[in-house]
């Protein structure tokens, strides 16, 4: 798994300047030179930046800024495509027009050769594909940035699909994450409006997410856990996984021969009950979220197949979400209070589910939430759209500089996507109505006597443990005080800009001292007449003057470029 702490430390050594320059060239190409200048990257990577063409092409300038960002991410490859997909679920971090555009990111790239597939099989299993399968199609049926998929047949005749990871993808992602960690740290220093969003925490979250995606054994575990959740449920089918033919870079699973949920006309022709499928699919998402707390985080139409007898099958379990029981209960309370128009409870619920790094004006937040609820106050239940409510809610809390926890963004995205897919199949689908029984169950479960007894017992046990440990802890503190080993640490916040300015000033002073020493030393050499000479002037002295002139011009140029004389 990628470590953000290691990335941050290694990133500052700039061991991957070629990739860094490649990223900067693409940013300049798509008209983001203002961002590069805002982050003062030229202080860190002076070498080679002047060589980059900073003017975007004319056809690029005609596109909107969100469109240019999407194209830049697609050109930069897998890490940035996956980052864009993550950002498209974070309305707290980027504006709505960027969200919409990044959701269009295309994860389709040219396939790699079958000879490379064979090399990966030999590295992972010690055997060629032809030794493990009866037949493997050399042409992939799909190719994405992380891997590609081949159809195959097992020796017992079972049809399967084999997902194979792209060669050297882990190394490329590691390099890109180093660079992203550095860029995020610069954003926190130089971009004031980003400081509350903590870009480094977004990169940290992204590193965890992509670590799971490139390890196929994690996806296998996801599928098996998902299957256990729905044992005995005949409305859902979970693909079979062949663990003995899988590894970190290879995933072999059953080939699902159904119809994608997006092909509505084909489903109708095959006699599928669209309204029943829409309701079943929505209920399955609700059960994943509110009952199990482990859910498919990307249930778009391409990841849902409809099988005969209106059975639903999810595929692609690389991105899964998790919700603790407390999160589920708090979110349930929030939704029920929104539907019930309980304004004071809505404000309280929002604060429970969000993080904030400064004091919140609860009165202003309450007013804005009341205004939002007024939009839905007189609407009948069937006209309430969960997707719009979530979008308005996320924009509102972001305005107040408070942010939902990342797992909640995934959950709201999953519910919104499920609603959109369901309404494609059945325009009369009411997600809020279907969600109510699950939310009522979550609420009633809190009052079960067995659970109350268990929680009371656990709390009592924790207090008894604390009481038993308290004398030893107090004794340890007193010993440290007596020995003078007690330390109190202070964290100074908001000094990043001052620190950067002091670093810049001290570097220029040191540079100027070296420059002055070079001028004085060259003058002494010229006065002493040390040979060799050129037209009677010592050559070493002339070289010293030339170097001093270049350094002086460079220092002046740097000062003028940053607008500070």
RODO-2510 file (C-alpha; in nm, 4 decimals, decimal comma):
residues 565
     n   res          X          Y          Z
     1     x     0,0000     0,0000     0,0000
     2     x     0,1211     0,3509    -0,0837
     3     x     0,2178     0,5591     0,2224
     4     x     0,1452     0,9304     0,2031
     5     x     0,4134     1,0035     0,4624
     6     x     0,6768     0,8315     0,2518
     7     x     0,5448     1,0035    -0,0581
     8     x     0,5660     1,3453     0,0999
     9     x     0,9241     1,2871     0,2110
    10     x     1,0444     1,1329    -0,1126
    11     x     0,8601     1,3865    -0,3261
    12     x     1,0787     1,6702    -0,2071
    13     x     1,3907     1,4993    -0,3420
    14     x     1,2513     1,5486    -0,6977
    15     x     1,3900     1,2180    -0,8209
    16     x     1,1344     1,2117    -1,1038
    17     x     1,1937     1,5449    -1,2791
    18     x     1,1071     1,4065    -1,6241
    19     x     0,7574     1,3065    -1,5113
    20     x     0,7190     1,6341    -1,3192
    21     x     0,8085     1,8312    -1,6319
    22     x     0,5682     1,6169    -1,8351
    23     x     0,2840     1,7038    -1,5965
    24     x     0,3727     2,0743    -1,6113
    25     x     0,3873     2,0684    -1,9923
    26     x     0,0348     1,9242    -2,0045
    27     x    -0,0899     2,1853    -1,7543
    28     x     0,0619     2,4640    -1,9686
    29     x    -0,0787     2,3047    -2,2840
    30     x    -0,4335     2,3224    -2,1431
    31     x    -0,4021     2,6768    -2,0085
    32     x    -0,3280     2,6192    -1,6380
    33     x    -0,0089     2,8271    -1,6223
    34     x    -0,1797     3,0512    -1,3629
    35     x    -0,2061     2,7524    -1,1264
    36     x     0,1627     2,6664    -1,1752
    37     x     0,2633     3,0265    -1,1005
    38     x     0,0276     3,0439    -0,7997
    39     x     0,1957     2,7377    -0,6480
    40     x     0,5444     2,8908    -0,6981
    41     x     0,6629     2,5660    -0,8513
    42     x     0,9445     2,7497    -1,0283
    43     x     1,1128     2,7959    -0,6867
    44     x     1,1404     2,4187    -0,6561
    45     x     1,1865     2,3124    -1,0175
    46     x     1,3723     2,6041    -1,1787
    47     x     1,5525     2,3686    -1,4143
    48     x     1,3793     2,3355    -1,7474
    49     x     1,0624     2,5383    -1,6769
    50     x     1,1712     2,8199    -1,9072
    51     x     1,1879     2,5675    -2,1928
    52     x     0,8180     2,4785    -2,1636
    53     x     0,5754     2,6414    -2,4050
    54     x     0,3312     2,8216    -2,1763
    55     x     0,0776     2,9235    -2,4387
    56     x    -0,2166     2,6849    -2,4945
    57     x    -0,3194     2,6010    -2,8497
    58     x    -0,5992     2,8102    -3,0047
    59     x    -0,8492     2,5214    -3,0170
    60     x    -0,7821     2,4511    -2,6475
    61     x    -0,8569     2,8125    -2,5505
    62     x    -1,2099     2,7770    -2,6910
    63     x    -1,2948     2,5098    -2,4328
    64     x    -1,4215     2,5833    -2,0829
    65     x    -1,1806     2,5464    -1,7911
    66     x    -1,3516     2,2287    -1,6569
    67     x    -1,3320     2,0711    -2,0060
    68     x    -0,9616     2,1555    -2,0260
    69     x    -0,9026     1,9965    -1,6841
    70     x    -1,0757     1,6760    -1,7952
    71     x    -0,8664     1,6592    -2,1141
    72     x    -0,5474     1,7244    -1,9163
    73     x    -0,6292     1,4406    -1,6740
    74     x    -0,7043     1,2031    -1,9631
    75     x    -0,3707     1,2892    -2,1281
    76     x    -0,1765     1,2428    -1,8030
    77     x    -0,2923     0,8832    -1,7699
    78     x    -0,4225     0,6365    -1,5113
    79     x    -0,3337     0,8106    -1,1852
    80     x    -0,4946     1,1364    -1,2894
    81     x    -0,7975     0,9637    -1,4439
    82     x    -0,8602     0,7837    -1,1146
    83     x    -0,7981     1,1091    -0,9220
    84     x    -1,0542     1,2873    -1,1404
    85     x    -1,3075     1,0119    -1,0754
    86     x    -1,2510     1,0504    -0,7014
    87     x    -1,2833     1,4309    -0,7211
    88     x    -1,6120     1,3924    -0,9112
    89     x    -1,7565     1,2546    -0,5844
    90     x    -1,6264     1,5479    -0,3750
    91     x    -1,8522     1,8555    -0,4174
    92     x    -1,6894     1,9973    -0,1040
    93     x    -1,3594     2,0219    -0,2892
    94     x    -1,4440     2,1393    -0,6419
    95     x    -1,7297     2,3450    -0,7967
    96     x    -2,0368     2,1788    -0,9562
    97     x    -1,9318     2,2446    -1,3200
    98     x    -1,6037     2,0601    -1,2562
    99     x    -1,7920     1,7724    -1,0894
   100     x    -2,0084     1,7258    -1,3969
   101     x    -1,7113     1,7374    -1,6344
   102     x    -1,4832     1,5054    -1,4350
   103     x    -1,7649     1,2491    -1,4192
   104     x    -1,7180     1,2150    -1,7999
   105     x    -1,3549     1,1025    -1,7704
   106     x    -1,2879     0,8257    -2,0202
   107     x    -1,0905     0,5335    -1,8816
   108     x    -1,0279     0,3713    -2,2198
   109     x    -0,6724     0,3333    -2,3485
   110     x    -0,5008     0,1191    -2,6149
   111     x    -0,4512    -0,2433    -2,5032
   112     x    -0,1105    -0,3930    -2,4294
   113     x     0,0146    -0,6998    -2,6156
   114     x    -0,0725    -1,0586    -2,5344
   115     x     0,2983    -1,1391    -2,4972
   116     x     0,3037    -0,8969    -2,2023
   117     x    -0,0047    -1,0735    -2,0622
   118     x     0,1881    -1,3995    -2,0777
   119     x     0,4861    -1,2437    -1,8977
   120     x     0,2580    -1,1240    -1,6161
   121     x     0,1077    -1,4741    -1,5832
   122     x     0,4547    -1,6287    -1,5611
   123     x     0,5621    -1,3694    -1,2985
   124     x     0,2476    -1,4235    -1,0913
   125     x     0,1788    -1,7969    -1,1298
   126     x     0,4915    -1,9456    -1,2871
   127     x     0,2811    -2,0738    -1,5796
   128     x     0,1544    -1,9462    -1,9150
   129     x    -0,2191    -1,8802    -1,9689
   130     x    -0,2362    -2,1742    -2,2116
   131     x    -0,1326    -2,4065    -1,9268
   132     x    -0,4060    -2,2778    -1,6930
   133     x    -0,7001    -2,2349    -1,9324
   134     x    -0,8491    -2,4433    -2,2112
   135     x    -0,8640    -2,1295    -2,4262
   136     x    -0,7818    -1,7585    -2,3872
   137     x    -0,8804    -1,4929    -2,6419
   138     x    -0,5719    -1,2882    -2,7278
   139     x    -0,7757    -0,9774    -2,8159
   140     x    -0,9092    -0,8051    -2,4999
   141     x    -1,2783    -0,7208    -2,4786
   142     x    -1,1994    -0,4041    -2,2809
   143     x    -0,8857    -0,2048    -2,1974
   144     x    -0,8649     0,0558    -1,9225
   145     x    -0,5852     0,2507    -1,7555
   146     x    -0,5262    -0,0031    -1,4772
   147     x    -0,5757    -0,3276    -1,6712
   148     x    -0,7555    -0,5085    -1,9508
   149     x    -1,0040    -0,7966    -1,9749
   150     x    -0,9790    -1,1163    -2,1812
   151     x    -1,2438    -1,3830    -2,2315
   152     x    -1,1313    -1,7367    -2,1498
   153     x    -1,2628    -2,0888    -2,0982
   154     x    -1,1623    -2,3125    -1,8089
   155     x    -1,0624    -2,6749    -1,8674
   156     x    -1,4037    -2,7828    -1,7326
   157     x    -1,5769    -2,5696    -1,9988
   158     x    -1,6810    -2,2783    -1,7721
   159     x    -1,6677    -1,9385    -1,9447
   160     x    -1,4723    -1,6763    -1,7481
   161     x    -1,3204    -1,3316    -1,7860
   162     x    -0,9610    -1,2603    -1,6845
   163     x    -0,8593    -0,9116    -1,5753
   164     x    -0,4835    -0,8505    -1,6113
   165     x    -0,3046    -0,5495    -1,4659
   166     x    -0,1121    -0,3192    -1,6994
   167     x     0,2682    -0,3676    -1,6872
   168     x     0,4641    -0,1275    -1,4601
   169     x     0,1434     0,0512    -1,3559
   170     x     0,2356     0,0389    -0,9865
   171     x     0,5644     0,2212    -1,0456
   172     x     0,3945     0,4940    -1,2531
   173     x     0,1273     0,5468    -0,9866
   174     x     0,3925     0,5670    -0,7120
   175     x     0,5789     0,8414    -0,9030
   176     x     0,2589     1,0357    -0,9713
   177     x     0,1534     1,0128    -0,6066
   178     x     0,4880     1,1581    -0,4977
   179     x     0,4274     1,4541    -0,7274
   180     x     0,0628     1,4933    -0,6210
   181     x     0,1676     1,4895    -0,2536
   182     x     0,4089     1,7752    -0,3257
   183     x     0,1521     1,9755    -0,5253
   184     x    -0,1053     1,9285    -0,2463
   185     x     0,1392     2,0603     0,0143
   186     x     0,2039     2,3676    -0,2057
   187     x    -0,1725     2,4262    -0,2343
   188     x    -0,2030     2,4323     0,1444
   189     x     0,0759     2,6926     0,1605
   190     x    -0,0095     2,9236    -0,1295
   191     x    -0,3820     2,8841    -0,2128
   192     x    -0,5777     3,0393     0,0725
   193     x    -0,9198     2,9034    -0,0283
   194     x    -0,7771     2,5491    -0,0350
   195     x    -0,6317     2,5532     0,3153
   196     x    -0,9588     2,4569     0,4858
   197     x    -1,0061     2,1674     0,2424
   198     x    -0,6691     2,0098     0,3328
   199     x    -0,5619     1,8849    -0,0154
   200     x    -0,2994     1,6582     0,1444
   201     x    -0,5796     1,4615     0,3140
   202     x    -0,7498     1,4196    -0,0264
   203     x    -0,4235     1,2805    -0,1717
   204     x    -0,3938     1,0531     0,1317
   205     x    -0,7485     0,9244     0,0745
   206     x    -0,6706     0,8806    -0,2960
   207     x    -0,3526     0,6836    -0,2175
   208     x    -0,5558     0,4423    -0,0035
   209     x    -0,8248     0,4057    -0,2715
   210     x    -0,5909     0,3408    -0,5623
   211     x    -0,3816     0,0998    -0,3515
   212     x    -0,6917    -0,1165    -0,3178
   213     x    -0,7776    -0,0892    -0,6883
   214     x    -0,4401    -0,2159    -0,8110
   215     x    -0,4408    -0,5131    -0,5739
   216     x    -0,6912    -0,7592    -0,7205
   217     x    -0,6858    -0,9744    -0,4052
   218     x    -0,8681    -0,6853    -0,2348
   219     x    -1,1396    -0,6945    -0,5021
   220     x    -1,1703    -1,0720    -0,4534
   221     x    -1,2292    -1,0149    -0,0810
   222     x    -1,4907    -0,7521    -0,1667
   223     x    -1,6788    -0,9951    -0,3929
   224     x    -1,6739    -1,2739    -0,1355
   225     x    -1,7964    -1,0450     0,1442
   226     x    -2,0661    -0,9067    -0,0866
   227     x    -2,1794    -1,2624    -0,1687
   228     x    -2,2061    -1,3531     0,2019
   229     x    -2,4289    -1,0498     0,2629
   230     x    -2,6882    -1,1771     0,0137
   231     x    -2,6793    -1,5509     0,0759
   232     x    -3,0280    -1,6892     0,0166
   233     x    -3,1517    -1,3770    -0,1656
   234     x    -3,2812    -1,4951    -0,5038
   235     x    -3,3211    -1,1422    -0,6471
   236     x    -2,9441    -1,0925    -0,6767
   237     x    -2,6614    -1,2949    -0,8333
   238     x    -2,2947    -1,2457    -0,7395
   239     x    -2,0297    -1,3649    -0,9908
   240     x    -1,8153    -1,6597    -0,8892
   241     x    -1,4457    -1,5862    -0,8312
   242     x    -1,1643    -1,8323    -0,9007
   243     x    -0,9103    -1,7474    -0,6315
   244     x    -0,6724    -2,0281    -0,7419
   245     x    -0,6440    -1,8549    -1,0837
   246     x    -0,6073    -1,5056    -0,9386
   247     x    -0,3340    -1,3002    -0,7744
   248     x    -0,2512    -0,9354    -0,6988
   249     x    -0,2285    -0,8632    -1,0733
   250     x    -0,4704    -1,1220    -1,2164
   251     x    -0,8427    -1,1643    -1,1448
   252     x    -1,0398    -1,4559    -1,2870
   253     x    -1,4155    -1,4559    -1,2433
   254     x    -1,7305    -1,5937    -1,4015
   255     x    -1,8343    -1,4403    -1,7327
   256     x    -2,1783    -1,2849    -1,6763
   257     x    -2,4051    -1,3200    -1,9800
   258     x    -2,6765    -1,0718    -1,9057
   259     x    -2,7994    -0,7387    -2,0407
   260     x    -2,6597    -0,4095    -1,9105
   261     x    -2,9126    -0,1943    -1,7246
   262     x    -2,8471     0,0867    -1,9730
   263     x    -2,9957    -0,1143    -2,2635
   264     x    -3,3584    -0,0456    -2,1793
   265     x    -3,5020    -0,1392    -2,5219
   266     x    -3,3277    -0,4791    -2,5200
   267     x    -3,4537    -0,5470    -2,1666
   268     x    -3,8078    -0,4617    -2,2714
   269     x    -3,7826    -0,6895    -2,5777
   270     x    -3,6709    -0,9791    -2,3549
   271     x    -3,9781    -0,9396    -2,1376
   272     x    -3,7972    -0,8003    -1,8328
   273     x    -4,0297    -0,6261    -1,5838
   274     x    -3,8563    -0,2861    -1,5761
   275     x    -4,0471    -0,1442    -1,2799
   276     x    -3,9805    -0,4600    -1,0742
   277     x    -3,6086    -0,4503    -1,1637
   278     x    -3,5890    -0,0805    -1,0734
   279     x    -3,7479    -0,1450    -0,7331
   280     x    -3,5367    -0,4533    -0,6652
   281     x    -3,2142    -0,2781    -0,7598
   282     x    -3,2944     0,0195    -0,5387
   283     x    -3,3850    -0,2055    -0,2460
   284     x    -3,0572    -0,3950    -0,2881
   285     x    -2,8601    -0,0683    -0,2683
   286     x    -3,0614     0,0322     0,0397
   287     x    -2,9882    -0,3014     0,2047
   288     x    -2,6165    -0,2662     0,1313
   289     x    -2,6054     0,0803     0,2888
   290     x    -2,8509     0,0712     0,5778
   291     x    -2,8304    -0,2954     0,6807
   292     x    -2,4769    -0,4138     0,6026
   293     x    -2,2816    -0,0862     0,5850
   294     x    -2,0782    -0,2289     0,2932
   295     x    -2,1928    -0,1109    -0,0477
   296     x    -2,1081    -0,0902    -0,4163
   297     x    -1,9785     0,2659    -0,4569
   298     x    -2,0167     0,2871    -0,8354
   299     x    -2,3522     0,1301    -0,9370
   300     x    -2,3721     0,2972    -1,2796
   301     x    -2,5646     0,1186    -1,5612
   302     x    -2,2486    -0,0398    -1,7062
   303     x    -2,1812    -0,2157    -1,3752
   304     x    -2,5303    -0,3670    -1,3418
   305     x    -2,6450    -0,6668    -1,5496
   306     x    -3,0019    -0,7953    -1,5645
   307     x    -3,0354    -1,1734    -1,5831
   308     x    -3,3446    -1,3862    -1,6657
   309     x    -3,6291    -1,3824    -1,4108
   310     x    -3,5504    -1,0164    -1,3285
   311     x    -3,2389    -1,1115    -1,1306
   312     x    -2,9800    -0,8371    -1,0768
   313     x    -2,6037    -0,8848    -1,0953
   314     x    -2,3437    -0,6238    -0,9931
   315     x    -1,9911    -0,6357    -1,1395
   316     x    -1,6649    -0,4429    -1,0822
   317     x    -1,6121    -0,4447    -0,7073
   318     x    -1,2919    -0,2368    -0,7100
   319     x    -1,4571     0,0623    -0,5388
   320     x    -1,6618    -0,0247    -0,2315
   321     x    -1,7869     0,1992     0,0482
   322     x    -1,8161     0,1347     0,4207
   323     x    -2,0337     0,2939     0,6860
   324     x    -2,0082     0,2345     1,0586
   325     x    -2,3280     0,1647     1,2503
   326     x    -2,3043     0,5094     1,4091
   327     x    -2,2731     0,6756     1,0668
   328     x    -2,5746     0,4809     0,9393
   329     x    -2,7834     0,5839     1,2367
   330     x    -2,6808     0,9498     1,2193
   331     x    -2,7479     0,9649     0,8442
   332     x    -3,0848     0,7947     0,8912
   333     x    -3,1814     1,0549     1,1527
   334     x    -3,0769     1,3323     0,9145
   335     x    -3,2839     1,1974     0,6231
   336     x    -3,5908     1,1359     0,8385
   337     x    -3,5662     1,4880     0,9798
   338     x    -3,5298     1,6342     0,6286
   339     x    -3,8393     1,4456     0,5088
   340     x    -4,0186     1,5389     0,8325
   341     x    -3,9074     1,9084     0,7999
   342     x    -3,7627     1,9108     1,1538
   343     x    -3,5328     2,2111     1,1113
   344     x    -3,3516     2,2140     1,4454
   345     x    -3,2784     1,8412     1,4251
   346     x    -3,1495     1,8779     1,0679
   347     x    -2,8878     2,1312     1,1831
   348     x    -2,7839     1,9038     1,4685
   349     x    -2,7649     1,6048     1,2307
   350     x    -2,5493     1,7886     0,9767
   351     x    -2,2964     1,8845     1,2451
   352     x    -2,2749     1,5204     1,3604
   353     x    -2,1881     1,3997     1,0103
   354     x    -1,9371     1,6668     0,9139
   355     x    -1,5826     1,7757     0,9921
   356     x    -1,4967     2,1396     1,0429
   357     x    -1,1654     2,3115     1,1145
   358     x    -1,3001     2,6398     1,2492
   359     x    -1,5926     2,7613     1,4616
   360     x    -1,9266     2,7106     1,2865
   361     x    -2,1914     2,9812     1,2847
   362     x    -2,4779     2,7510     1,3855
   363     x    -2,7389     3,0245     1,3537
   364     x    -2,6434     3,1026     0,9913
   365     x    -2,6211     2,7302     0,9111
   366     x    -2,9673     2,6757     1,0588
   367     x    -3,1123     2,9630     0,8528
   368     x    -2,9682     2,8235     0,5291
   369     x    -3,0889     2,4722     0,6082
   370     x    -3,4373     2,6099     0,6789
   371     x    -3,4350     2,7874     0,3429
   372     x    -3,3293     2,4621     0,1739
   373     x    -3,6090     2,2697     0,3469
   374     x    -3,8604     2,5317     0,2309
   375     x    -3,7983     2,4142    -0,1269
   376     x    -3,9302     2,0696    -0,0362
   377     x    -4,1852     2,1670     0,2296
   378     x    -4,4971     2,1419     0,0147
   379     x    -4,3804     1,8795    -0,2343
   380     x    -4,5499     1,5383    -0,2228
   381     x    -4,3192     1,2493    -0,1353
   382     x    -4,3090     1,1158    -0,4917
   383     x    -4,1627     1,4467    -0,6168
   384     x    -3,8735     1,4453    -0,3703
   385     x    -3,5543     1,3519    -0,5555
   386     x    -3,2766     1,2262    -0,3300
   387     x    -3,0054     1,3250    -0,5792
   388     x    -3,1132     1,6909    -0,5806
   389     x    -3,1523     1,7001    -0,2018
   390     x    -2,8011     1,5572    -0,1546
   391     x    -2,6529     1,7986    -0,4098
   392     x    -2,8137     2,1019    -0,2437
   393     x    -2,7073     1,9780     0,0991
   394     x    -2,3444     1,9233    -0,0062
   395     x    -2,3216     2,2674    -0,1683
   396     x    -2,4747     2,4287     0,1409
   397     x    -2,2390     2,2705     0,3957
   398     x    -1,9395     2,3467     0,1721
   399     x    -2,0433     2,7135     0,1718
   400     x    -2,0161     2,7076     0,5520
   401     x    -1,6698     2,5423     0,5313
   402     x    -1,7840     2,2185     0,6879
   403     x    -1,7379     1,8912     0,5050
   404     x    -1,9019     1,5508     0,5101
   405     x    -1,6739     1,2565     0,5853
   406     x    -1,5395     1,0920     0,2631
   407     x    -1,7348     0,7663     0,3121
   408     x    -2,0582     0,9683     0,3288
   409     x    -1,9847     1,1341    -0,0061
   410     x    -1,9427     0,7867    -0,1577
   411     x    -2,2696     0,6744    -0,0017
   412     x    -2,4638     0,9773    -0,1290
   413     x    -2,3137     0,9273    -0,4749
   414     x    -2,4176     0,5603    -0,4670
   415     x    -2,7754     0,6491    -0,3675
   416     x    -2,7980     0,9248    -0,6303
   417     x    -2,6650     0,6934    -0,9028
   418     x    -2,9050     0,4178    -0,7985
   419     x    -3,1938     0,6648    -0,8159
   420     x    -3,0901     0,7796    -1,1651
   421     x    -3,0560     0,4198    -1,2914
   422     x    -3,3882     0,3239    -1,1323
   423     x    -3,5715     0,6183    -1,2877
   424     x    -3,4247     0,5287    -1,6298
   425     x    -3,5954     0,1913    -1,5962
   426     x    -3,9075     0,3230    -1,4211
   427     x    -3,9732     0,7012    -1,4263
   428     x    -4,2240     0,6561    -1,1394
   429     x    -3,9595     0,5208    -0,8986
   430     x    -3,9623     0,6971    -0,5580
   431     x    -3,6327     0,6411    -0,3810
   432     x    -3,7392     0,8195    -0,0613
   433     x    -4,0469     0,5967    -0,0297
   434     x    -3,8377     0,2821    -0,0813
   435     x    -3,5774     0,4044     0,1682
   436     x    -3,8246     0,4709     0,4498
   437     x    -3,8677     0,1058     0,5663
   438     x    -3,4885     0,0614     0,5862
   439     x    -3,4466     0,3863     0,7787
   440     x    -3,7290     0,2976     1,0195
   441     x    -3,5617    -0,0385     1,0807
   442     x    -3,2289     0,1330     1,1604
   443     x    -3,4131     0,3598     1,4027
   444     x    -3,6052     0,0765     1,5715
   445     x    -3,2930    -0,1431     1,6047
   446     x    -3,1495     0,1121     1,8450
   447     x    -3,4300     0,0377     2,0896
   448     x    -3,3932    -0,3414     2,0930
   449     x    -3,3443    -0,4655     2,4487
   450     x    -3,0628    -0,6989     2,3464
   451     x    -2,8638    -0,4166     2,1896
   452     x    -2,9265    -0,1806     2,4809
   453     x    -2,8058    -0,4510     2,7213
   454     x    -2,4922    -0,5179     2,5117
   455     x    -2,4037    -0,1490     2,4823
   456     x    -2,4648    -0,0945     2,8548
   457     x    -2,2383    -0,3890     2,9332
   458     x    -1,9640    -0,2637     2,6995
   459     x    -1,9804     0,0877     2,8449
   460     x    -1,9684    -0,0436     3,2012
   461     x    -1,6689    -0,2621     3,1125
   462     x    -1,4844     0,0352     2,9606
   463     x    -1,5457     0,2497     3,2706
   464     x    -1,4251    -0,0279     3,5018
   465     x    -1,1123    -0,0697     3,2886
   466     x    -1,0510     0,3064     3,3059
   467     x    -1,0916     0,3078     3,6841
   468     x    -0,8469     0,0170     3,7204
   469     x    -0,5862     0,1824     3,4959
   470     x    -0,6226     0,5351     3,6380
   471     x    -0,3830     0,4951     3,9397
   472     x    -0,1030     0,3583     3,7182
   473     x    -0,1528     0,6357     3,4610
   474     x    -0,1472     0,9076     3,7294
   475     x     0,1623     0,7527     3,8861
   476     x     0,3375     0,7498     3,5470
   477     x     0,2548     1,1178     3,4908
   478     x     0,3823     1,2170     3,8365
   479     x     0,7090     1,0238     3,7812
   480     x     0,7667     1,2038     3,4519
   481     x     0,7008     1,5417     3,6159
   482     x     0,9431     1,4621     3,8997
   483     x     1,2162     1,3579     3,6540
   484     x     1,1581     1,6654     3,4380
   485     x     1,0564     1,4570     3,1375
   486     x     0,7039     1,5964     3,0947
   487     x     0,6767     1,7703     2,7598
   488     x     0,4048     2,0017     2,6307
   489     x     0,3907     2,0519     2,2535
   490     x     0,2466     2,3592     2,0791
   491     x     0,1245     2,3547     1,7213
   492     x     0,1447     2,6879     1,5402
   493     x    -0,1201     2,7154     1,2701
   494     x    -0,1354     2,9611     0,9828
   495     x     0,2427     3,0254     0,9653
   496     x     0,3010     2,8378     0,6380
   497     x     0,3093     3,1532     0,4234
   498     x     0,5466     3,3285     0,6650
   499     x     0,7766     3,0263     0,6693
   500     x     0,7844     3,0126     0,2887
   501     x     0,8608     3,3869     0,2697
   502     x     1,1444     3,3535     0,5237
   503     x     1,2895     3,0574     0,3320
   504     x     1,2788     3,2592     0,0111
   505     x     1,4415     3,5638     0,1746
   506     x     1,7205     3,3608     0,3384
   507     x     1,7946     3,1844     0,0081
   508     x     1,8273     3,5188    -0,1708
   509     x     2,0524     3,6609     0,1012
   510     x     2,2799     3,3549     0,0793
   511     x     2,2781     3,3849    -0,3002
   512     x     2,3716     3,7547    -0,2780
   513     x     2,6593     3,6820    -0,0335
   514     x     2,8027     3,4224    -0,2711
   515     x     2,7631     3,6715    -0,5580
   516     x     2,9452     3,9457    -0,3637
   517     x     3,2257     3,7048    -0,2662
   518     x     3,2643     3,6061    -0,6312
   519     x     3,2930     3,9727    -0,7398
   520     x     3,5461     4,0556    -0,4670
   521     x     3,7533     3,7411    -0,5334
   522     x     3,7578     3,8103    -0,9087
   523     x     3,8666     4,1708    -0,8432
   524     x     4,1593     4,0567    -0,6255
   525     x     4,2701     3,8105    -0,8979
   526     x     4,2556     4,0866    -1,1631
   527     x     4,4564     4,3298    -0,9428
   528     x     4,7209     4,0660    -0,8650
   529     x     4,7719     3,9939    -1,2376
   530     x     4,7723     3,6144    -1,1984
   531     x     4,8295     3,4430    -1,5383
   532     x     4,7068     3,3192    -1,7806
   533     x     4,5954     3,6502    -1,9282
   534     x     4,3856     3,7696    -2,2176
   535     x     4,4720     4,1195    -2,3425
   536     x     4,6592     4,1707    -2,0162
   537     x     4,3612     4,0729    -1,7959
   538     x     4,3708     3,7495    -1,5904
   539     x     4,1319     3,4936    -1,7486
   540     x     4,0270     3,3488    -1,4107
   541     x     3,9149     3,6954    -1,3013
   542     x     3,7177     3,7416    -1,6245
   543     x     3,5447     3,4065    -1,5728
   544     x     3,4583     3,5115    -1,2176
   545     x     3,3076     3,8394    -1,3433
   546     x     3,1082     3,6513    -1,6095
   547     x     2,9692     3,4059    -1,3524
   548     x     2,8844     3,6931    -1,1171
   549     x     2,7027     3,8734    -1,3991
   550     x     2,4950     3,5644    -1,4865
   551     x     2,4107     3,5038    -1,1206
   552     x     2,3161     3,8676    -1,0675
   553     x     2,0911     3,8681    -1,3732
   554     x     1,9259     3,5423    -1,2567
   555     x     1,8644     3,6872    -0,9080
   556     x     1,7167     4,0092    -1,0529
   557     x     1,4957     3,8101    -1,2914
   558     x     1,3678     3,5936    -1,0050
   559     x     1,2840     3,9009    -0,7937
   560     x     1,1044     4,0795    -1,0810
   561     x     0,9107     3,7659    -1,1789
   562     x     0,7700     3,7304    -0,8273
   563     x     0,6779     4,0965    -0,8121
   564     x     0,8895     4,1777    -0,5054
   565     x     1,1898     4,4131    -0,5357
***
